[in-house]
Amino acid sequence: MITVLGASGFIGSHIASECVRQKLSSQSPLRHEIPDAINGDLGDVIYCLGLTADFRTKPLATSEAHVGILTQILKSGRFNSLLYLSSTRVYEGAESTTEESWLKVNPNTPEHIFNLTKLAGEACCLSQDNPNIRIARVSNVLGDDYKSNNFLFSVIREILLKDEVELRTTPDSAKDYIWIDDVVDLLLKIARGGRHRLYNVASGINVTNEKWMNEISLLTGARIRYADSAEKKVFQIISTQRITEEFKYNPTDVLPKLSTLIEEMRLRQ
C-alpha cells in the first residue's frame, strides 16, 4: 500500500496517477480525512503536503503543512516507511549542496519561513530512530502544471498575452530544473527502498535565463527585455551524486520540453 498525502498538488497528483498506472495498491486521503486515515495501515507514505507560492502570505498554514500534520503521523501513524518532501531551497547560502551540508537560515527573514519549516519537518523525521523514515529535497519541478505561478510559467503566460516580457533577473541568472517524470520515478524508488535517509532530487544542472529566453524567443517570436534593475540570482549546483550512484539516474533534458509546454499553455488561454 502506498499512501499519497497531498495528491491534490502537482507532484502528489502525478505520484497518485503513476500508482494507478503501475496497478500499485494506493490511497490518497484528502487533508480532512488524514486523522481517520492515521488509524489504519498507511503502508509506504509519501508526504507531499506543503505550500509553495502561498507561504509568504500564509506562514501559519505553511507551518501546519510542513510540520504539524507530519508530527501527528510520526507520533500516531502506522506505516512501513515515510518519505517527506522537502526542498533544495534549504541550500540557500550554504557552502555545499551535499545532503549532509550545514545549512543557514534566519528567522528574521520572512522568506525563510519556508526553509525553516521544511527543516523543522526534516528534523522531526531524522529524530526518529527509523531508517525507513526518509527525506527528499526536491528541486524546481517542470511539467504540465499549467496553473503554476513559478518563474518559467509566469514568463510564458505573459508572452502569450503580450508577445513580450521584461525580466527582473539577469540573463546569467540560473537554477536547477527537473522534469516531473524523473521526480515521480525517483520518489517511488526512494520511498520503497532507499538506502539513505536524505536525498537530493534534482537534475544537477543549472539552466540560465538566457538559455530559456533564447528558446522561448525562437518558438514564439516574443521580445525579451531585461529590467535595468535586474538582479543576478545564481543558485548553487545541486549535488546528485547519491541518486546517480544508487539509482543510475540520468536527468531528462528539460529544454526540449519547452515547445510542448508553450503549445499546451496556448491552447488553455
Helices and strands as residue ranges (DSSP letters): E 2-5, H 10-21, E 26-27, G 31-33, H 34-37, E 44-47, H 59-63, I 64-68, H 69-76, E 81-87, G 88-91, H 112-126, E 133-138, E 140-142, H 151-162, E 164-169, E 174-179, H 180-193, E 198-201, E 206-208, H 209-220, E 223-231, H 241-247, G 255-257, H 258-267
